[in-house]
Amino acid sequence: MEPQSGNGIGDRPSLGRVIVVEDQRLVAEFLNFHCRDLGLEVVQLCGTCREGLAAIRAQRSDLVLLDISLPDGDGLELAKTILDELPEVKILAISSHRDPWTMLQVQRIGLHGFVDKNEQRREVLTEAIHAVLAGRVYYTPIVNESSASIRRDPKAFIRVLSDYETRILSMIGESKTDEEIATVLNISPATVQSRRRDIMTKLDVHTTPKLIHYAIVNGLTRVEQLGRKK
């Protein structure tokens, strides 16, 4: 997507520089015009993780509006990279994903804001942008609701699985074989089988199809990742 020059509101100085990382063109254009209406300068629209990272490194914007699902990767991983390299850049995620794993990662990574695409009005987006630019954290209610739900569930994956087991479960959700998982983790297929049994016992889920379903429903594996080449 092409960079956007000017803020479309005459000669009034920009209140901040924004990069939009969103692969749906209609949504990207809406975010572009909405930011310009708020007096912000949108310096570039990006449709992929790779394009977004390059733009953010080059432009040093004040704010990134970030979709979590992008054609070439996970927006949460992009957010981690940005926060590590450029901690002064504010990140506001705008996504339709509201599963427990995504909501947990939003908080763990330390995103400055999260707005749920499914239910929120443009006034909420305006409030979130102003809050994040002012240095405050802004999450729409689903983030805290999801965290509370996990805390209430004694068998929630975050409570019963190690990070290592969670990683294995995410690959099981992608329908990877024991051999494929073993290759990625540099362990034996027998060890993967043992870990799979442990995961099933801890989650009280006792078939592989149900385990795959569990991984998808909880966001450990996203549906759009299933056909993505690694």
SVG drawing of the C-alpha trace seen along z (x, -y; Angstrom):
<svg xmlns="http://www.w3.org/2000/svg" viewBox="-21 -26 38 70">
<polyline fill="none" stroke="black" stroke-width="0.4" points="0.0,0.0 1.1,-3.5 2.2,-6.0 -0.2,-8.7 1.1,-12.3 -0.6,-15.0 -3.3,-14.7 -6.2,-16.1 -7.2,-18.8 -5.5,-21.9 -2.4,-23.3 -3.1,-22.2 0.0,-20.5 -0.2,-16.7 -1.0,-15.4 1.0,-12.2 2.4,-10.0 0.6,-6.7 1.4,-3.5 -1.5,-1.2 -0.7,2.6 -3.9,4.2 -4.3,6.5 -8.1,5.8 -8.1,2.8 -11.5,1.5 -10.5,1.6 -7.2,0.0 -8.8,-2.9 -11.3,-3.4 -8.5,-3.6 -6.6,-5.9 -9.5,-8.4 -10.5,-8.1 -7.0,-8.9 -6.7,-11.9 -10.1,-13.1 -8.5,-13.1 -5.6,-15.2 -3.1,-12.4 -0.7,-11.9 -0.9,-8.5 2.5,-8.0 2.0,-4.5 -0.6,-1.7 1.0,1.8 -0.6,5.1 1.9,7.6 4.2,8.2 7.3,7.7 6.1,4.5 4.9,3.2 8.2,3.9 10.2,2.2 7.9,-0.9 8.0,-1.1 11.8,-0.9 12.1,-3.6 9.4,-6.0 9.6,-5.8 5.9,-6.6 4.3,-7.5 1.5,-4.9 1.0,-1.6 -2.6,-0.4 -2.0,3.4 -4.1,6.2 -3.2,9.5 -3.9,11.8 -1.7,10.9 -1.0,12.9 2.7,13.6 2.7,14.0 1.3,13.3 0.8,9.7 1.6,10.5 5.1,11.7 5.5,8.4 4.4,6.5 7.1,8.2 9.8,7.2 8.6,3.6 8.5,3.4 12.0,4.9 13.5,2.6 11.5,-0.6 9.9,-0.7 8.8,-4.3 6.4,-3.3 2.8,-2.8 0.9,0.3 -2.9,0.5 -4.1,3.8 -7.4,3.9 -8.6,7.4 -11.6,9.7 -9.7,12.4 -11.0,12.7 -9.9,16.1 -8.3,16.8 -4.8,17.2 -4.8,14.0 -6.2,12.0 -3.6,13.5 -0.8,12.6 -2.0,9.1 -1.4,8.6 1.7,10.6 3.4,8.8 2.4,5.5 0.4,4.0 -0.6,0.5 -4.2,1.1 -6.6,3.6 -9.9,2.9 -12.3,5.7 -13.4,5.3 -16.6,7.3 -18.5,5.0 -16.9,1.6 -18.1,-1.7 -15.8,-4.3 -16.1,-6.4 -14.4,-3.6 -11.6,-3.5 -11.2,-7.3 -11.1,-6.9 -8.5,-4.1 -6.2,-6.1 -6.3,-9.1 -5.6,-7.0 -2.7,-5.2 -1.1,-8.3 -1.4,-9.9 0.6,-7.0 -2.4,-5.1 -3.3,-1.4 -6.7,-0.9 -8.3,2.6 -11.9,3.1 -13.7,5.4 -13.1,8.7 -9.5,8.7 -10.2,8.7 -13.3,10.8 -11.2,13.5 -8.6,13.3 -11.2,13.7 -12.7,16.7 -9.3,18.4 -8.8,17.7 -12.1,19.4 -11.4,22.6 -9.2,25.0 -8.4,26.9 -7.5,23.8 -4.4,24.5 -2.5,21.6 -3.0,23.1 -2.2,26.8 0.3,26.8 3.9,25.7 5.0,23.3 6.7,26.2 3.4,28.3 1.5,25.3 3.8,25.0 3.3,28.7 -0.5,28.3 -0.4,25.4 1.4,27.7 -1.0,30.5 -3.7,28.0 -2.1,27.5 -2.5,31.3 1.3,31.9 2.4,35.5 4.5,36.6 7.4,36.8 6.9,33.3 6.7,31.9 9.8,33.9 11.7,32.4 10.7,28.8 11.6,29.4 14.7,31.6 13.3,34.4 12.2,38.0 8.7,38.9 8.3,41.1 8.9,38.0 6.2,36.2 3.8,39.1 4.5,39.0 3.9,35.3 0.7,35.6 -0.6,38.1 0.4,35.8 -1.5,32.9 -4.6,35.0 -4.6,36.0 -4.1,32.5 -6.8,31.0 -9.2,34.0 -9.3,34.2 -8.8,37.8 -8.8,37.8 -6.6,36.0 -9.5,34.5 -10.8,33.0 -7.3,31.8 -7.1,30.1 -10.5,28.5 -9.4,27.3 -6.3,25.7 -8.3,23.8 -11.1,22.7 -8.6,21.4 -6.6,19.6 -3.4,21.6 -3.9,22.4 -5.7,20.0 -7.8,21.3 -6.1,19.1 -2.7,20.6 -3.7,24.1 -3.1,23.5 -0.1,21.2 3.3,22.5 5.9,22.2"/>
</svg>
